[in-house]
């Protein structure tokens, strides 16, 4: 049904296919391909095909509630960090480091940090 070479590599073990027969007797092949390089855009499905114009693609609107727990946590952290940077405040990671340093300094009052430089 498909005659050609895929434009990029896929994870063969993660790909799924399904052949459906519609009420009219027409058969439909549905493929789910998992890209080996998941962050790369494909300019075509098969080598030699017309290039896909990604400017015409409109992403679906999504809500945080649509995401699984781990993904939602990552997205919320990114949004928080973006707001913090815009306000000139420390990101979540920077705040954690600052708190750890403060705790270390309180635990070791005998140490002189007056000439210390922190990155």
C-alpha positions in Angstrom: 0.0 0.0 0.0 3.0 2.3 0.6 5.6 2.4 -2.1 8.6 4.5 -1.0 11.2 5.1 1.7 10.3 7.0 4.9 11.9 10.5 5.0 13.4 9.9 8.4 14.0 7.0 10.8 11.3 5.6 13.1 11.4 3.4 16.1 10.1 0.2 14.5 9.1 -1.4 17.7 6.9 1.5 18.7 5.0 1.8 15.3 1.4 0.6 15.1 -0.8 -0.1 12.1 -4.4 -0.9 11.7 -6.4 -2.0 8.6 -10.0 -1.0 8.7 -12.8 -2.0 6.3 -15.4 0.8 6.0 -19.1 0.1 5.5 -18.7 0.8 1.8 -16.1 -1.9 1.5 -13.3 0.6 1.2 -10.2 -0.3 3.2 -8.2 2.3 5.2 -4.7 1.8 6.5 -4.0 3.8 9.7 -0.4 4.2 10.7 1.1 5.5 13.9 4.8 6.1 13.4 7.1 7.0 16.3 10.0 9.2 15.1 13.5 8.2 16.2 14.4 11.9 16.5 11.2 13.0 18.3 12.0 16.7 18.2 12.6 16.9 14.5 9.9 18.1 12.0 9.6 16.0 9.0 9.4 17.9 5.7 7.7 14.9 4.1 6.5 11.4 4.9 8.2 9.6 2.1 11.4 10.5 0.2 10.5 12.5 -2.9 7.0 13.5 -1.7 5.9 17.1 -1.8 7.2 19.0 1.2 4.8 19.7 4.0 4.2 23.4 4.6 4.4 23.6 8.4 3.3 27.3 8.2 -0.2 26.0 7.2 -0.5 23.7 10.2 -2.7 25.0 13.0 -2.0 23.2 16.3 -5.0 22.0 18.3 -5.9 24.0 21.4 -5.2 22.0 24.5 -5.7 22.5 28.2 -3.3 21.6 31.0 -6.0 19.1 32.2 -5.6 17.2 29.0 -2.0 16.3 29.8 -0.7 13.4 31.9 0.6 14.2 35.3 4.4 14.3 34.5 3.9 16.4 31.3 1.6 18.8 33.1 4.1 19.3 35.9 6.9 20.1 33.3 4.6 22.5 31.5 3.5 24.3 34.7 7.1 24.6 35.8 8.1 26.1 32.4 5.2 28.6 32.6 6.1 29.6 36.2 9.8 30.0 35.3 8.8 32.2 32.3 6.6 34.4 34.5 9.4 34.7 37.1 12.0 35.7 34.4 9.6 38.3 33.0 9.2 39.8 36.5 13.0 39.7 37.1 12.6 37.1 39.8 14.5 33.8 40.2 13.2 30.6 38.5 12.2 27.6 40.5 15.6 26.0 40.2 17.4 29.2 41.1 15.2 29.6 44.2 16.0 26.0 45.3 19.7 26.7 45.0 19.3 30.0 46.9 17.4 28.2 49.7 20.0 25.4 49.9 22.8 27.9 50.1 21.0 29.8 52.8 20.4 26.6 54.8 24.1 25.7 54.4 25.2 29.1 55.6 22.9 28.9 58.6 24.2 25.4 59.4 27.8 26.6 59.3 28.0 30.0 61.0 31.7 29.4 61.7 32.5 29.9 58.0 33.1 33.4 56.6 31.2 33.8 53.3 31.8 37.6 53.1 34.4 37.3 50.3 32.7 34.3 48.5 31.6 34.6 44.9 28.6 32.5 43.8 27.7 31.5 40.3 
